[in-house]
Amino acid sequence: MTRRTDPRPLLRASAELLAWWLALALLWLVFVTSVDTLERIVGAGCAAVGAVLARAGRRAVRWR
């Protein structure tokens, strides 16, 4: 017998990460003066790291 898991927590986590990434990537583009390919790549990477850290921070505060 296989156990079925609820996909909603995974979807919520993915949506939260995407929202954080989008907000941080847009903020990066607002503060950067030149928008070339390298700046977009660096911005996307930094936004991804920031999104993961923001989610981890929210989870740490919520678990208290």
PyMOL Python script that loads the backbone (N, CA, C, O; Angstrom):
from pymol import cmd

cmd.read_pdbstr("""\
ATOM      1  N   MET A   1       0.836  -1.167   0.000  1.00  0.00           N
ATOM      2  CA  MET A   1       0.000   0.000   0.000  1.00  0.00           C
ATOM      3  C   MET A   1       0.893   1.247   0.000  1.00  0.00           C
ATOM      4  O   MET A   1       1.776   1.387   0.847  1.00  0.00           O
ATOM      5  N   THR A   2       0.659   2.126  -0.937  1.00  0.00           N
ATOM      6  CA  THR A   2       1.466   3.337  -1.005  1.00  0.00           C
ATOM      7  C   THR A   2       0.760   4.476  -0.273  1.00  0.00           C
ATOM      8  O   THR A   2      -0.468   4.558  -0.241  1.00  0.00           O
ATOM      9  N   ARG A   3       1.559   5.331   0.299  1.00  0.00           N
ATOM     10  CA  ARG A   3       1.016   6.469   1.025  1.00  0.00           C
ATOM     11  C   ARG A   3       0.956   7.668   0.103  1.00  0.00           C
ATOM     12  O   ARG A   3       1.956   8.009  -0.529  1.00  0.00           O
ATOM     13  N   ARG A   4      -0.184   8.309   0.012  1.00  0.00           N
ATOM     14  CA  ARG A   4      -0.344   9.487  -0.832  1.00  0.00           C
ATOM     15  C   ARG A   4      -0.047  10.720   0.004  1.00  0.00           C
ATOM     16  O   ARG A   4      -0.535  10.864   1.125  1.00  0.00           O
ATOM     17  N   THR A   5       0.744  11.587  -0.550  1.00  0.00           N
ATOM     18  CA  THR A   5       1.072  12.819   0.154  1.00  0.00           C
ATOM     19  C   THR A   5       0.287  13.976  -0.440  1.00  0.00           C
ATOM     20  O   THR A   5      -0.101  13.940  -1.607  1.00  0.00           O
ATOM     21  N   ASP A   6       0.062  14.971   0.346  1.00  0.00           N
ATOM     22  CA  ASP A   6      -0.685  16.147  -0.073  1.00  0.00           C
ATOM     23  C   ASP A   6       0.271  17.094  -0.817  1.00  0.00           C
ATOM     24  O   ASP A   6       1.278  17.504  -0.239  1.00  0.00           O
ATOM     25  N   PRO A   7      -0.009  17.452  -2.068  1.00  0.00           N
ATOM     26  CA  PRO A   7       0.903  18.318  -2.823  1.00  0.00           C
ATOM     27  C   PRO A   7       0.773  19.800  -2.466  1.00  0.00           C
ATOM     28  O   PRO A   7       1.579  20.611  -2.922  1.00  0.00           O
ATOM     29  N   ARG A   8      -0.226  20.168  -1.658  1.00  0.00           N
ATOM     30  CA  ARG A   8      -0.440  21.588  -1.367  1.00  0.00           C
ATOM     31  C   ARG A   8       0.715  22.259  -0.647  1.00  0.00           C
ATOM     32  O   ARG A   8       1.045  23.388  -1.011  1.00  0.00           O
ATOM     33  N   PRO A   9       1.364  21.649   0.359  1.00  0.00           N
ATOM     34  CA  PRO A   9       2.503  22.331   0.988  1.00  0.00           C
ATOM     35  C   PRO A   9       3.645  22.598   0.001  1.00  0.00           C
ATOM     36  O   PRO A   9       4.299  23.639   0.068  1.00  0.00           O
ATOM     37  N   LEU A  10       3.874  21.668  -0.900  1.00  0.00           N
ATOM     38  CA  LEU A  10       4.925  21.863  -1.901  1.00  0.00           C
ATOM     39  C   LEU A  10       4.567  22.985  -2.861  1.00  0.00           C
ATOM     40  O   LEU A  10       5.424  23.782  -3.245  1.00  0.00           O
ATOM     41  N   LEU A  11       3.297  23.045  -3.248  1.00  0.00           N
ATOM     42  CA  LEU A  11       2.859  24.123  -4.134  1.00  0.00           C
ATOM     43  C   LEU A  11       2.936  25.476  -3.440  1.00  0.00           C
ATOM     44  O   LEU A  11       3.328  26.468  -4.056  1.00  0.00           O
ATOM     45  N   ARG A  12       2.564  25.526  -2.161  1.00  0.00           N
ATOM     46  CA  ARG A  12       2.655  26.785  -1.408  1.00  0.00           C
ATOM     47  C   ARG A  12       4.096  27.232  -1.262  1.00  0.00           C
ATOM     48  O   ARG A  12       4.398  28.417  -1.400  1.00  0.00           O
ATOM     49  N   ALA A  13       4.988  26.294  -0.982  1.00  0.00           N
ATOM     50  CA  ALA A  13       6.403  26.634  -0.839  1.00  0.00           C
ATOM     51  C   ALA A  13       6.968  27.118  -2.169  1.00  0.00           C
ATOM     52  O   ALA A  13       7.732  28.083  -2.203  1.00  0.00           O
ATOM     53  N   SER A  14       6.605  26.468  -3.246  1.00  0.00           N
ATOM     54  CA  SER A  14       7.081  26.886  -4.569  1.00  0.00           C
ATOM     55  C   SER A  14       6.546  28.265  -4.939  1.00  0.00           C
ATOM     56  O   SER A  14       7.267  29.088  -5.503  1.00  0.00           O
ATOM     57  N   ALA A  15       5.289  28.508  -4.620  1.00  0.00           N
ATOM     58  CA  ALA A  15       4.702  29.821  -4.919  1.00  0.00           C
ATOM     59  C   ALA A  15       5.363  30.911  -4.096  1.00  0.00           C
ATOM     60  O   ALA A  15       5.599  32.010  -4.597  1.00  0.00           O
ATOM     61  N   GLU A  16       5.665  30.618  -2.833  1.00  0.00           N
ATOM     62  CA  GLU A  16       6.334  31.613  -1.992  1.00  0.00           C
ATOM     63  C   GLU A  16       7.744  31.901  -2.500  1.00  0.00           C
ATOM     64  O   GLU A  16       8.162  33.057  -2.548  1.00  0.00           O
ATOM     65  N   LEU A  17       8.474  30.859  -2.876  1.00  0.00           N
ATOM     66  CA  LEU A  17       9.814  31.064  -3.420  1.00  0.00           C
ATOM     67  C   LEU A  17       9.774  31.864  -4.718  1.00  0.00           C
ATOM     68  O   LEU A  17      10.607  32.743  -4.938  1.00  0.00           O
ATOM     69  N   LEU A  18       8.816  31.562  -5.561  1.00  0.00           N
ATOM     70  CA  LEU A  18       8.686  32.298  -6.818  1.00  0.00           C
ATOM     71  C   LEU A  18       8.346  33.765  -6.568  1.00  0.00           C
ATOM     72  O   LEU A  18       8.883  34.651  -7.232  1.00  0.00           O
ATOM     73  N   ALA A  19       7.456  34.021  -5.612  1.00  0.00           N
ATOM     74  CA  ALA A  19       7.089  35.400  -5.295  1.00  0.00           C
ATOM     75  C   ALA A  19       8.284  36.176  -4.736  1.00  0.00           C
ATOM     76  O   ALA A  19       8.525  37.318  -5.125  1.00  0.00           O
ATOM     77  N   TRP A  20       9.026  35.551  -3.826  1.00  0.00           N
ATOM     78  CA  TRP A  20      10.219  36.210  -3.288  1.00  0.00           C
ATOM     79  C   TRP A  20      11.243  36.454  -4.393  1.00  0.00           C
ATOM     80  O   TRP A  20      11.839  37.528  -4.470  1.00  0.00           O
ATOM     81  N   TRP A  21      11.442  35.451  -5.246  1.00  0.00           N
ATOM     82  CA  TRP A  21      12.426  35.602  -6.318  1.00  0.00           C
ATOM     83  C   TRP A  21      12.032  36.739  -7.255  1.00  0.00           C
ATOM     84  O   TRP A  21      12.871  37.553  -7.638  1.00  0.00           O
ATOM     85  N   LEU A  22      10.770  36.791  -7.617  1.00  0.00           N
ATOM     86  CA  LEU A  22      10.299  37.840  -8.515  1.00  0.00           C
ATOM     87  C   LEU A  22      10.481  39.223  -7.894  1.00  0.00           C
ATOM     88  O   LEU A  22      10.956  40.146  -8.556  1.00  0.00           O
ATOM     89  N   ALA A  23      10.106  39.366  -6.636  1.00  0.00           N
ATOM     90  CA  ALA A  23      10.248  40.659  -5.965  1.00  0.00           C
ATOM     91  C   ALA A  23      11.710  41.082  -5.871  1.00  0.00           C
ATOM     92  O   ALA A  23      12.047  42.237  -6.131  1.00  0.00           O
ATOM     93  N   LEU A  24      12.574  40.144  -5.499  1.00  0.00           N
ATOM     94  CA  LEU A  24      13.990  40.481  -5.353  1.00  0.00           C
ATOM     95  C   LEU A  24      14.661  40.733  -6.702  1.00  0.00           C
ATOM     96  O   LEU A  24      15.536  41.592  -6.803  1.00  0.00           O
ATOM     97  N   ALA A  25      14.264  40.001  -7.730  1.00  0.00           N
ATOM     98  CA  ALA A  25      14.832  40.222  -9.068  1.00  0.00           C
ATOM     99  C   ALA A  25      14.407  41.589  -9.608  1.00  0.00           C
ATOM    100  O   ALA A  25      15.212  42.295 -10.215  1.00  0.00           O
ATOM    101  N   LEU A  26      13.156  41.958  -9.389  1.00  0.00           N
ATOM    102  CA  LEU A  26      12.701  43.283  -9.821  1.00  0.00           C
ATOM    103  C   LEU A  26      13.407  44.390  -9.049  1.00  0.00           C
ATOM    104  O   LEU A  26      13.760  45.422  -9.620  1.00  0.00           O
ATOM    105  N   LEU A  27      13.613  44.178  -7.764  1.00  0.00           N
ATOM    106  CA  LEU A  27      14.342  45.158  -6.963  1.00  0.00           C
ATOM    107  C   LEU A  27      15.777  45.306  -7.469  1.00  0.00           C
ATOM    108  O   LEU A  27      16.307  46.416  -7.526  1.00  0.00           O
ATOM    109  N   TRP A  28      16.400  44.191  -7.833  1.00  0.00           N
ATOM    110  CA  TRP A  28      17.748  44.221  -8.386  1.00  0.00           C
ATOM    111  C   TRP A  28      17.775  45.063  -9.671  1.00  0.00           C
ATOM    112  O   TRP A  28      18.664  45.894  -9.855  1.00  0.00           O
ATOM    113  N   LEU A  29      16.809  44.845 -10.541  1.00  0.00           N
ATOM    114  CA  LEU A  29      16.763  45.587 -11.803  1.00  0.00           C
ATOM    115  C   LEU A  29      16.518  47.073 -11.587  1.00  0.00           C
ATOM    116  O   LEU A  29      16.990  47.893 -12.374  1.00  0.00           O
ATOM    117  N   VAL A  30      15.790  47.434 -10.536  1.00  0.00           N
ATOM    118  CA  VAL A  30      15.554  48.845 -10.243  1.00  0.00           C
ATOM    119  C   VAL A  30      16.861  49.525  -9.823  1.00  0.00           C
ATOM    120  O   VAL A  30      17.118  50.665 -10.209  1.00  0.00           O
ATOM    121  N   PHE A  31      17.678  48.836  -9.044  1.00  0.00           N
ATOM    122  CA  PHE A  31      18.898  49.441  -8.522  1.00  0.00           C
ATOM    123  C   PHE A  31      20.084  49.370  -9.471  1.00  0.00           C
ATOM    124  O   PHE A  31      21.061  50.092  -9.271  1.00  0.00           O
ATOM    125  N   VAL A  32      20.035  48.537 -10.486  1.00  0.00           N
ATOM    126  CA  VAL A  32      21.149  48.390 -11.417  1.00  0.00           C
ATOM    127  C   VAL A  32      20.980  49.397 -12.551  1.00  0.00           C
ATOM    128  O   VAL A  32      19.890  49.552 -13.103  1.00  0.00           O
ATOM    129  N   THR A  33      22.075  50.076 -12.889  1.00  0.00           N
ATOM    130  CA  THR A  33      21.981  51.090 -13.938  1.00  0.00           C
ATOM    131  C   THR A  33      22.103  50.487 -15.329  1.00  0.00           C
ATOM    132  O   THR A  33      21.372  50.880 -16.238  1.00  0.00           O
ATOM    133  N   SER A  34      23.015  49.539 -15.507  1.00  0.00           N
ATOM    134  CA  SER A  34      23.173  48.907 -16.824  1.00  0.00           C
ATOM    135  C   SER A  34      22.571  47.507 -16.768  1.00  0.00           C
ATOM    136  O   SER A  34      22.864  46.724 -15.865  1.00  0.00           O
ATOM    137  N   VAL A  35      21.730  47.211 -17.745  1.00  0.00           N
ATOM    138  CA  VAL A  35      21.071  45.899 -17.762  1.00  0.00           C
ATOM    139  C   VAL A  35      21.588  45.127 -18.966  1.00  0.00           C
ATOM    140  O   VAL A  35      21.027  45.212 -20.059  1.00  0.00           O
ATOM    141  N   ASP A  36      22.659  44.376 -18.759  1.00  0.00           N
ATOM    142  CA  ASP A  36      23.163  43.495 -19.806  1.00  0.00           C
ATOM    143  C   ASP A  36      22.990  42.051 -19.339  1.00  0.00           C
ATOM    144  O   ASP A  36      22.434  41.807 -18.268  1.00  0.00           O
ATOM    145  N   THR A  37      23.451  41.121 -20.118  1.00  0.00           N
ATOM    146  CA  THR A  37      23.221  39.702 -19.831  1.00  0.00           C
ATOM    147  C   THR A  37      23.861  39.270 -18.517  1.00  0.00           C
ATOM    148  O   THR A  37      23.246  38.538 -17.742  1.00  0.00           O
ATOM    149  N   LEU A  38      25.074  39.707 -18.262  1.00  0.00           N
ATOM    150  CA  LEU A  38      25.759  39.312 -17.031  1.00  0.00           C
ATOM    151  C   LEU A  38      25.033  39.851 -15.801  1.00  0.00           C
ATOM    152  O   LEU A  38      24.915  39.154 -14.794  1.00  0.00           O
ATOM    153  N   GLU A  39      24.552  41.080 -15.880  1.00  0.00           N
ATOM    154  CA  GLU A  39      23.804  41.649 -14.759  1.00  0.00           C
ATOM    155  C   GLU A  39      22.517  40.868 -14.498  1.00  0.00           C
ATOM    156  O   GLU A  39      22.129  40.675 -13.346  1.00  0.00           O
ATOM    157  N   ARG A  40      21.870  40.429 -15.543  1.00  0.00           N
ATOM    158  CA  ARG A  40      20.645  39.632 -15.362  1.00  0.00           C
ATOM    159  C   ARG A  40      20.944  38.287 -14.716  1.00  0.00           C
ATOM    160  O   ARG A  40      20.193  37.827 -13.856  1.00  0.00           O
ATOM    161  N   ILE A  41      22.032  37.662 -15.123  1.00  0.00           N
ATOM    162  CA  ILE A  41      22.404  36.364 -14.553  1.00  0.00           C
ATOM    163  C   ILE A  41      22.762  36.509 -13.077  1.00  0.00           C
ATOM    164  O   ILE A  41      22.304  35.727 -12.243  1.00  0.00           O
ATOM    165  N   VAL A  42      23.577  37.507 -12.756  1.00  0.00           N
ATOM    166  CA  VAL A  42      23.960  37.740 -11.361  1.00  0.00           C
ATOM    167  C   VAL A  42      22.731  38.095 -10.534  1.00  0.00           C
ATOM    168  O   VAL A  42      22.572  37.603  -9.417  1.00  0.00           O
ATOM    169  N   GLY A  43      21.871  38.936 -11.068  1.00  0.00           N
ATOM    170  CA  GLY A  43      20.656  39.319 -10.359  1.00  0.00           C
ATOM    171  C   GLY A  43      19.739  38.138 -10.102  1.00  0.00           C
ATOM    172  O   GLY A  43      19.169  38.018  -9.018  1.00  0.00           O
ATOM    173  N   ALA A  44      19.593  37.272 -11.082  1.00  0.00           N
ATOM    174  CA  ALA A  44      18.748  36.087 -10.913  1.00  0.00           C
ATOM    175  C   ALA A  44      19.322  35.157  -9.849  1.00  0.00           C
ATOM    176  O   ALA A  44      18.581  34.596  -9.041  1.00  0.00           O
ATOM    177  N   GLY A  45      20.636  34.997  -9.852  1.00  0.00           N
ATOM    178  CA  GLY A  45      21.272  34.142  -8.851  1.00  0.00           C
ATOM    179  C   GLY A  45      21.146  34.706  -7.447  1.00  0.00           C
ATOM    180  O   GLY A  45      20.828  33.981  -6.505  1.00  0.00           O
ATOM    181  N   CYS A  46      21.395  35.992  -7.311  1.00  0.00           N
ATOM    182  CA  CYS A  46      21.271  36.629  -5.993  1.00  0.00           C
ATOM    183  C   CYS A  46      19.825  36.621  -5.516  1.00  0.00           C
ATOM    184  O   CYS A  46      19.567  36.440  -4.326  1.00  0.00           O
ATOM    185  N   ALA A  47      18.892  36.813  -6.420  1.00  0.00           N
ATOM    186  CA  ALA A  47      17.477  36.770  -6.044  1.00  0.00           C
ATOM    187  C   ALA A  47      17.084  35.366  -5.602  1.00  0.00           C
ATOM    188  O   ALA A  47      16.281  35.213  -4.682  1.00  0.00           O
ATOM    189  N   ALA A  48      17.631  34.350  -6.234  1.00  0.00           N
ATOM    190  CA  ALA A  48      17.330  32.967  -5.839  1.00  0.00           C
ATOM    191  C   ALA A  48      17.856  32.675  -4.436  1.00  0.00           C
ATOM    192  O   ALA A  48      17.162  32.065  -3.623  1.00  0.00           O
ATOM    193  N   VAL A  49      19.071  33.107  -4.160  1.00  0.00           N
ATOM    194  CA  VAL A  49      19.639  32.910  -2.817  1.00  0.00           C
ATOM    195  C   VAL A  49      18.817  33.682  -1.792  1.00  0.00           C
ATOM    196  O   VAL A  49      18.506  33.166  -0.718  1.00  0.00           O
ATOM    197  N   GLY A  50      18.470  34.911  -2.128  1.00  0.00           N
ATOM    198  CA  GLY A  50      17.661  35.717  -1.222  1.00  0.00           C
ATOM    199  C   GLY A  50      16.289  35.121  -0.976  1.00  0.00           C
ATOM    200  O   GLY A  50      15.775  35.194   0.140  1.00  0.00           O
ATOM    201  N   ALA A  51      15.686  34.531  -2.003  1.00  0.00           N
ATOM    202  CA  ALA A  51      14.372  33.911  -1.853  1.00  0.00           C
ATOM    203  C   ALA A  51      14.432  32.715  -0.911  1.00  0.00           C
ATOM    204  O   ALA A  51      13.550  32.534  -0.072  1.00  0.00           O
ATOM    205  N   VAL A  52      15.461  31.908  -1.048  1.00  0.00           N
ATOM    206  CA  VAL A  52      15.611  30.747  -0.157  1.00  0.00           C
ATOM    207  C   VAL A  52      15.837  31.208   1.280  1.00  0.00           C
ATOM    208  O   VAL A  52      15.259  30.644   2.209  1.00  0.00           O
ATOM    209  N   LEU A  53      16.672  32.227   1.470  1.00  0.00           N
ATOM    210  CA  LEU A  53      16.921  32.737   2.820  1.00  0.00           C
ATOM    211  C   LEU A  53      15.677  33.395   3.415  1.00  0.00           C
ATOM    212  O   LEU A  53      15.422  33.262   4.612  1.00  0.00           O
ATOM    213  N   ALA A  54      14.907  34.097   2.599  1.00  0.00           N
ATOM    214  CA  ALA A  54      13.681  34.722   3.091  1.00  0.00           C
ATOM    215  C   ALA A  54      12.676  33.662   3.522  1.00  0.00           C
ATOM    216  O   ALA A  54      12.026  33.810   4.557  1.00  0.00           O
ATOM    217  N   ARG A  55      12.543  32.610   2.751  1.00  0.00           N
ATOM    218  CA  ARG A  55      11.624  31.526   3.125  1.00  0.00           C
ATOM    219  C   ARG A  55      12.101  30.836   4.392  1.00  0.00           C
ATOM    220  O   ARG A  55      11.296  30.530   5.271  1.00  0.00           O
ATOM    221  N   ALA A  56      13.393  30.590   4.496  1.00  0.00           N
ATOM    222  CA  ALA A  56      13.926  29.950   5.704  1.00  0.00           C
ATOM    223  C   ALA A  56      13.704  30.835   6.921  1.00  0.00           C
ATOM    224  O   ALA A  56      13.370  30.340   7.997  1.00  0.00           O
ATOM    225  N   GLY A  57      13.885  32.134   6.760  1.00  0.00           N
ATOM    226  CA  GLY A  57      13.651  33.053   7.866  1.00  0.00           C
ATOM    227  C   GLY A  57      12.196  33.085   8.294  1.00  0.00           C
ATOM    228  O   GLY A  57      11.896  33.112   9.487  1.00  0.00           O
ATOM    229  N   ARG A  58      11.290  33.083   7.323  1.00  0.00           N
ATOM    230  CA  ARG A  58       9.866  33.072   7.654  1.00  0.00           C
ATOM    231  C   ARG A  58       9.475  31.779   8.365  1.00  0.00           C
ATOM    232  O   ARG A  58       8.671  31.797   9.296  1.00  0.00           O
ATOM    233  N   ARG A  59      10.038  30.673   7.931  1.00  0.00           N
ATOM    234  CA  ARG A  59       9.721  29.394   8.588  1.00  0.00           C
ATOM    235  C   ARG A  59      10.274  29.351   9.996  1.00  0.00           C
ATOM    236  O   ARG A  59       9.629  28.812  10.895  1.00  0.00           O
ATOM    237  N   ALA A  60      11.473  29.918  10.209  1.00  0.00           N
ATOM    238  CA  ALA A  60      12.075  29.919  11.541  1.00  0.00           C
ATOM    239  C   ALA A  60      11.252  30.758  12.510  1.00  0.00           C
ATOM    240  O   ALA A  60      11.090  30.384  13.671  1.00  0.00           O
ATOM    241  N   VAL A  61      10.735  31.878  12.048  1.00  0.00           N
ATOM    242  CA  VAL A  61       9.929  32.730  12.905  1.00  0.00           C
ATOM    243  C   VAL A  61       8.573  32.101  13.185  1.00  0.00           C
ATOM    244  O   VAL A  61       8.062  32.199  14.300  1.00  0.00           O
ATOM    245  N   ARG A  62       7.988  31.457  12.184  1.00  0.00           N
ATOM    246  CA  ARG A  62       6.665  30.853  12.329  1.00  0.00           C
ATOM    247  C   ARG A  62       6.681  29.664  13.280  1.00  0.00           C
ATOM    248  O   ARG A  62       5.676  29.405  13.942  1.00  0.00           O
ATOM    249  N   TRP A  63       7.788  28.930  13.371  1.00  0.00           N
ATOM    250  CA  TRP A  63       7.846  27.729  14.204  1.00  0.00           C
ATOM    251  C   TRP A  63       7.983  28.028  15.683  1.00  0.00           C
ATOM    252  O   TRP A  63       7.849  27.113  16.495  1.00  0.00           O
ATOM    253  N   ARG A  64       8.241  29.259  16.068  1.00  0.00           N
ATOM    254  CA  ARG A  64       8.427  29.589  17.477  1.00  0.00           C
ATOM    255  C   ARG A  64       7.158  29.520  18.249  1.00  0.00           C
ATOM    256  O   ARG A  64       7.154  29.773  19.454  1.00  0.00           O
TER     257      ARG A  64
END
""", "prot")
cmd.dss("prot")
cmd.show_as("cartoon", "prot")
cmd.util.cbc("prot")
cmd.orient("prot")
